[in-house]
């Protein structure tokens, strides 16, 4: 077993964005009953989209 390392919290910044109501409802439905926040879902979705774009470039 490896040594325990105290995790560091990545730096963050606040951004205000507007979502269409249907997108908000879709995300809320997707995370309902799961251990996931709206922000965590959006961050994961954006990271996946960025990775897809990067993969297309190569």
C-alpha positions as CSV (number, residue, x, y, z in Angstrom):
1,X,0.0,0.0,0.0
2,X,1.3,3.4,-0.9
3,X,1.8,6.3,1.4
4,X,-1.1,8.5,2.2
5,X,-0.9,12.0,0.6
6,X,-3.1,14.8,1.6
7,X,-4.9,15.9,-1.5
8,X,-4.7,19.4,-2.7
9,X,-7.7,21.4,-3.9
10,X,-7.1,22.7,-7.4
11,X,-7.4,26.4,-7.7
12,X,-10.8,27.5,-8.9
13,X,-12.5,30.7,-10.2
14,X,-16.1,31.7,-10.3
15,X,-17.8,32.1,-13.7
16,X,-21.4,33.0,-14.1
17,X,-23.0,31.4,-17.1
18,X,-26.6,31.1,-18.3
19,X,-28.0,27.7,-19.1
20,X,-31.3,27.1,-21.0
21,X,-33.9,25.9,-18.6
22,X,-34.2,22.5,-20.4
23,X,-30.5,21.9,-19.9
24,X,-30.7,22.7,-16.2
25,X,-33.7,20.3,-15.9
26,X,-31.8,17.6,-17.7
27,X,-28.7,17.9,-15.5
28,X,-30.9,18.0,-12.3
29,X,-32.7,14.9,-13.5
30,X,-29.4,13.1,-14.3
31,X,-27.9,13.7,-10.9
32,X,-31.1,13.2,-8.8
33,X,-30.5,10.6,-6.1
34,X,-26.8,10.5,-6.9
35,X,-23.8,11.8,-4.9
36,X,-23.1,14.5,-7.5
37,X,-23.5,18.3,-7.5
38,X,-24.6,20.4,-10.5
39,X,-21.1,21.9,-10.6
40,X,-19.4,18.6,-10.5
41,X,-21.5,17.3,-13.4
42,X,-20.9,20.4,-15.5
43,X,-17.1,20.2,-14.8
44,X,-17.0,16.6,-15.8
45,X,-19.0,17.2,-18.9
46,X,-16.8,20.1,-20.0
47,X,-13.7,18.1,-19.4
48,X,-15.1,15.3,-21.5
49,X,-16.0,17.7,-24.3
50,X,-12.5,19.3,-24.2
51,X,-10.9,15.8,-24.3
52,X,-13.1,14.9,-27.3
53,X,-12.0,18.1,-29.1
54,X,-8.4,17.4,-28.4
55,X,-8.7,13.8,-29.6
56,X,-10.2,15.1,-32.9
57,X,-7.2,17.3,-33.5
58,X,-4.8,14.4,-33.3
